[in-house]
Amino acid sequence: MAGRRGRRGAGRAVLAFLTAFGALTGAALAGAAPAGAVQKGVRVAPGVTYEEFDIEAAKGMTHAHVLRVDLGNPQVRVDLLYPGGVAVRGRVSAMANSQGAVAGVNGDFFNITETQHPGVEATGASVGPAIAAGRTLKAAVPNGQRFGPALPPGTTTEDVFGVGTDGRARLDRLTLKGSVSTAEAQLPLGGLNQYALPVGSVGAFTSEWGSVSRVRATCGTDTDRAAPCSTDTYEVTVRDGRVVSAADTPGSGPIAAGTTVLVGREAGAQQLREFSTGESVEVEHGLVAAGDGVAYRLAVGGYPVLSGGQPPPGLDNTTSAVRTAVGIADGGRRVLLLALDGAAAYRSGLTIAEVVGTLRKLGAEDAFSLDGGGSSTLVARQPGASAVSVRNHPSDGAERPVPNGIGVFSG
């Protein structure tokens, strides 16, 4: 870490962005160094380069770390980094190394604390939808149950950054569609491996969830994350298509393959009480894209901050923080992964509008905000190394365990 600080002197070319923000977005950058003055990125792998530069922002100097990823290179792909379960957290570097990634950044916001619900275990699960290697892991919690800064107008917890099976990156919205069917009734499915279920709904938990308690799924409301936990809950375990057990309160522990645990609250709990042991139950679920219907290989939650070159109305241009974001360029053929430095000298960070302005200067047409603060982490392999190393300084002083990230793979 100290060695990287030392390289921030005459031995490294510095790109300074002088910020001047327009009335509409607060994000336009003026006086940037000409393209020819930008230091060529260090090659991490074929089609993957890393660079770092200073930005003179409204609240002071900050430092950016960027991965440029060429998805047009047949040796390059991106996928979800995650530690083997939805309700599990891991360090970005450990996830990248265990999955063989050459680089990556942290991902979605997540259920980090439960101070409002004493005695309830924080799950560590992410807010938005998640897809890894084409496999659906989870759906989005209600908007009012999310952790992180306020969503920009018109955005929801269902918004994702994704890469389709066509190899193109894009922004989209993924909505859960599912049902729970018996011989007598068909119920809509309100959640999939989520730390918070809509009021009155039934949610499904699979082996992808992990072993953390499912009680948190019945706490709060669709508009108030801090509201008390429901007193009307019920849980049914379905194995190989039949009900095998039931309980008045959600449980914990690993869920075996071929088993689905249904958790209901309020009206959903009342419906589940009608199920009987041995009854045949069919559970179906999937994530439906709002866009062109492409199948996704990767999807991760956050919120859009730039679409088609235009930021959403009401984008924050006053609150500065250490942040992580992803930009999309060249019609989805190129991805820009940006993480700010959390070292004390740079901790003032950027506003979201400044992040957008920076990514636009780097060529992004679309951009997506990921979790920031102590979560902001960028890792990449050094030339000749077989494992990644942390390139920024996480503001907690060490890597914070997170539920997922975006990994870059080569070869």
Residue pairs with C-beta under 8 A, 6 or more apart in sequence:
1 390
1 393
4 391
4 393
5 343
8 14
8 63
12 39
12 52
13 37
13 38
13 39
14 53
14 54
15 32
15 33
15 37
15 38
15 39
15 53
15 54
16 33
16 53
16 54
16 55
16 56
17 29
17 31
17 32
17 33
17 53
17 54
17 55
17 56
17 57
17 357
17 358
17 361
18 29
18 30
18 31
18 32
18 56
19 29
19 30
19 55
19 56
19 57
19 58
19 354
19 357
20 28
20 29
20 30
20 31
21 27
21 28
21 58
21 317
21 353
21 354
21 357
22 28
24 311
25 311
25 315
25 317
25 353
25 356
25 357
26 315
26 317
26 351
26 353
26 354
26 357
27 311
27 315
27 317
27 353
27 354
27 355
27 356
27 357
27 360
28 357
28 360
29 357
29 358
29 360
29 361
32 361
38 51
38 53
39 51
39 53
40 49
40 51
41 49
41 50
41 51
41 66
41 68
42 49
42 50
42 51
42 383
43 49
43 383
44 50
44 67
44 102
44 103
44 380
44 381
44 383
44 408
44 410
45 75
45 76
45 102
45 103
45 381
45 408
45 410
45 411
46 73
46 75
46 76
46 410
46 411
47 69
47 70
47 71
47 72
47 73
47 75
47 76
47 410
48 67
48 68
48 69
48 70
48 76
48 102
48 103
48 380
48 408
48 410
49 67
49 68
50 65
50 66
50 67
50 68
50 103
50 380
50 391
51 65
51 66
51 68
52 63
52 64
52 65
52 66
52 391
53 63
53 64
53 66
54 61
54 62
54 63
54 64
55 61
55 62
55 63
55 64
55 350
55 354
55 358
57 320
57 348
57 349
57 350
57 351
57 354
58 320
58 351
58 354
59 320
59 348
59 349
60 348
61 345
61 346
61 348
62 340
62 341
62 346
62 348
62 349
62 350
63 340
63 341
63 343
63 345
63 346
63 392
64 338
64 339
64 340
64 341
64 358
65 338
65 339
65 340
65 341
65 378
65 391
65 392
66 336
66 337
66 338
66 362
67 103
67 105
67 335
67 336
67 337
67 338
67 378
67 380
67 408
68 334
68 335
68 336
68 362
69 76
69 78
69 103
69 334
69 335
69 336
69 337
69 408
70 76
70 333
70 334
71 77
71 78
71 163
71 167
71 168
71 169
71 332
71 333
71 334
71 335
72 167
72 330
72 333
72 334
75 410
75 411
76 408
76 409
76 410
77 163
77 167
77 297
77 408
77 409
78 163
78 169
78 298
78 335
78 406
78 407
78 408
78 409
79 99
79 101
79 132
79 133
79 163
79 297
79 298
79 406
79 407
79 409
80 107
80 130
80 131
80 132
80 133
80 137
80 298
80 299
80 300
80 404
80 405
80 406
80 407
81 92
81 95
81 96
81 99
81 101
81 104
81 107
81 404
81 405
81 406
81 407
82 88
82 90
82 95
82 130
82 132
82 137
82 403
82 404
82 405
83 89
83 90
83 94
83 95
83 403
84 210
85 208
85 209
85 210
85 211
86 125
86 126
86 130
86 137
86 138
86 193
86 208
86 209
86 210
86 403
87 123
87 124
87 125
87 193
87 195
87 209
87 210
87 211
87 212
87 403
88 124
88 210
88 212
88 403
89 110
89 124
89 401
89 402
89 403
90 401
90 402
91 377
91 399
91 400
91 401
91 402
92 104
92 105
92 106
92 377
92 378
92 379
92 390
92 399
92 402
92 405
93 377
93 379
93 387
93 388
93 389
93 390
93 399
95 101
95 104
95 404
95 405
95 407
96 102
96 103
96 104
96 379
96 388
96 405
96 407
97 387
97 388
99 407
99 409
100 409
101 388
101 407
101 408
101 409
102 380
102 381
102 388
102 408
102 409
102 410
103 337
103 378
103 379
103 380
103 381
103 388
103 407
103 408
104 337
104 378
104 379
104 380
104 388
104 405
104 406
104 407
104 408
105 324
105 326
105 337
105 338
105 339
105 370
105 376
105 377
105 378
105 379
105 405
105 406
106 324
106 339
106 370
106 371
106 375
106 376
106 377
106 400
106 402
106 404
106 405
107 126
107 300
107 301
107 302
107 370
107 371
107 402
107 403
107 404
107 405
107 406
108 126
108 127
108 128
108 130
108 300
108 301
108 302
108 370
108 371
108 403
108 404
109 126
109 127
109 128
109 146
109 147
109 148
109 301
109 302
109 370
109 371
110 124
110 125
110 126
110 127
110 147
110 371
110 402
110 403
111 122
111 123
111 124
111 125
111 126
111 127
111 147
111 195
111 196
111 216
112 122
112 124
112 147
113 122
114 120
114 121
114 122
114 216
114 219
116 220
116 225
116 226
117 216
117 219
117 220
117 226
117 228
117 229
120 213
120 215
120 216
120 219
120 229
121 212
121 213
121 215
121 216
121 252
122 216
123 195
123 212
123 213
123 216
124 212
124 401
124 403
125 138
125 193
125 194
125 195
125 209
125 212
125 403
126 138
126 300
126 301
126 403
126 404
127 140
127 141
127 145
127 146
127 147
127 148
127 157
127 301
128 140
128 141
128 157
128 158
128 159
128 160
128 300
128 301
128 302
129 136
129 138
129 139
129 140
129 158
129 160
129 174
129 176
129 287
129 299
129 300
129 301
130 136
130 137
130 138
130 299
130 300
130 301
130 404
131 137
131 162
131 174
131 287
131 296
131 297
131 298
131 299
132 298
133 297
133 298
134 165
134 295
134 296
134 297
136 192
136 285
136 286
136 287
137 193
137 208
138 192
138 193
138 194
138 208
139 158
139 174
139 175
139 176
139 191
139 192
139 193
139 194
139 285
139 287
140 156
140 157
140 158
140 174
140 176
140 194
140 301
141 157
141 191
141 194
141 195
141 196
142 157
142 196
142 198
142 221
142 222
142 223
143 151
143 156
143 157
143 222
143 223
144 220
144 221
144 222
144 223
144 224
144 225
145 157
145 195
145 196
145 220
145 222
145 225
146 157
146 225
147 225
148 371
149 316
149 319
149 352
151 157
151 303
152 303
152 304
152 305
152 312
152 313
152 314
152 315
152 316
152 352
153 312
153 313
153 314
154 312
154 313
155 303
155 304
155 312
156 173
157 301
158 173
158 174
158 175
159 171
159 172
159 173
159 301
159 302
159 303
159 304
159 368
160 171
160 172
160 173
160 174
160 296
160 299
160 300
160 301
160 302
161 169
161 171
161 299
161 300
161 302
161 326
161 328
161 368
161 370
161 406
162 169
162 170
162 171
162 172
162 174
162 296
162 297
162 298
162 299
162 300
163 169
163 170
163 296
163 297
163 298
163 335
164 170
164 294
164 295
164 296
164 297
165 294
165 295
165 296
165 297
166 294
168 294
168 331
168 332
168 333
169 328
169 332
169 333
169 334
169 335
170 291
170 294
170 328
170 332
170 366
171 304
171 307
171 328
171 366
171 368
172 289
172 290
172 291
172 296
172 299
173 289
173 290
173 291
174 287
174 288
174 289
174 290
174 296
174 299
175 287
175 288
175 290
176 189
176 190
176 191
176 192
176 285
176 286
176 287
176 288
177 189
177 285
177 286
177 287
177 288
178 188
178 189
178 192
178 204
178 283
178 284
178 285
178 286
179 186
179 187
179 188
179 189
179 282
179 283
179 284
179 285
180 186
180 187
180 188
180 189
180 202
180 204
180 262
180 281
180 282
180 283
181 187
181 281
181 282
181 283
181 284
182 275
182 279
182 280
182 281
182 282
183 279
183 280
184 274
185 271
185 274
187 202
187 268
187 271
188 201
188 202
189 201
189 202
189 203
189 204
189 283
189 284
189 285
190 197
190 198
190 200
190 201
190 202
190 203
190 268
191 197
191 198
191 201
191 202
191 203
191 204
191 217
192 203
192 204
192 205
192 206
192 285
193 204
193 205
193 206
193 208
193 209
194 203
194 217
195 216
195 217
196 216
196 217
196 219
196 220
196 225
197 203
197 217
197 218
197 263
197 265
197 268
198 222
199 221
199 222
199 230
199 265
199 266
200 265
200 266
200 267
200 268
201 264
201 265
201 267
201 268
202 262
202 263
202 264
202 268
202 271
202 272
203 217
203 262
203 263
203 264
203 268
204 260
204 261
204 262
204 263
204 283
204 285
205 214
205 217
205 255
205 260
205 261
205 262
205 263
206 255
206 259
206 260
206 261
207 254
207 255
207 256
207 257
207 259
209 255
210 254
211 252
211 253
211 254
212 252
213 250
213 251
213 252
214 235
214 250
214 251
214 252
214 261
214 263
215 229
215 249
215 250
215 252
217 250
217 263
217 265
218 229
218 230
218 233
218 250
218 263
218 265
219 227
219 228
219 229
219 230
220 226
220 227
220 229
221 227
230 265
230 266
230 269
232 265
232 266
232 269
232 270
233 248
233 249
233 250
233 263
233 264
233 265
233 269
234 246
234 247
234 248
234 263
234 264
234 268
234 269
234 270
234 272
234 273
235 246
235 247
235 248
235 249
235 250
235 251
235 261
235 262
235 263
235 264
235 272
236 243
236 245
236 246
236 261
236 262
236 264
236 272
236 275
236 281
237 243
237 244
237 245
237 246
237 259
237 260
237 261
237 262
238 244
238 259
238 260
238 261
238 262
238 281
238 283
239 256
239 258
239 259
239 260
240 258
240 259
241 280
241 281
241 282
242 278
242 279
242 280
242 281
243 275
243 276
243 277
243 278
243 279
243 281
244 277
245 277
246 272
246 273
246 275
246 277
250 263
251 261
255 261
260 283
262 272
262 281
262 283
264 270
264 271
264 272
275 281
287 296
287 299
289 296
298 406
300 370
300 404
300 405
300 406
302 326
302 368
302 369
302 370
302 371
303 368
303 369
304 312
304 366
304 367
304 368
304 369
305 311
305 312
305 315
305 325
305 352
305 355
305 356
305 367
305 368
305 369
306 327
306 356
306 359
306 360
306 364
306 365
306 366
306 367
307 366
308 365
308 366
309 360
309 365
311 353
311 356
315 352
315 353
315 356
316 351
316 352
316 353
317 351
317 352
317 353
317 354
318 351
319 351
319 352
320 348
320 349
320 350
320 351
320 354
321 349
321 350
321 351
321 372
321 373
322 340
322 341
322 342
322 346
322 347
322 349
322 372
322 373
322 374
322 376
322 395
323 338
323 339
323 340
323 349
323 350
323 352
323 355
323 369
323 370
323 372
323 376
324 337
324 338
324 339
324 340
324 369
324 370
324 371
324 372
324 375
324 376
324 377
324 378
325 338
325 355
325 359
325 367
325 368
325 369
325 370
326 335
326 336
326 337
326 338
326 367
326 368
326 370
326 406
327 335
327 336
327 338
327 359
327 362
327 363
327 364
327 366
327 367
327 368
328 334
328 335
328 336
328 364
328 365
328 366
328 367
328 368
329 335
329 336
329 362
329 363
329 364
329 365
330 363
331 365
334 363
336 359
336 362
336 363
336 364
337 378
337 406
337 408
338 355
338 358
338 359
338 362
338 378
339 376
339 377
339 378
339 391
339 392
340 346
340 349
340 350
340 372
340 376
340 392
341 392
341 393
342 373
342 374
342 376
342 392
342 393
342 394
342 395
342 396
343 393
343 395
347 395
349 372
350 358
352 369
355 367
355 369
356 367
359 367
360 367
370 406
371 402
373 395
374 394
374 395
374 396
374 400
375 394
375 400
375 402
376 392
376 394
376 395
377 390
377 392
377 394
377 399
377 400
377 402
377 405
378 390
378 391
378 392
379 388
379 389
379 390
379 391
380 388
380 389
380 391
381 387
381 388
381 389
382 389
390 399
394 400
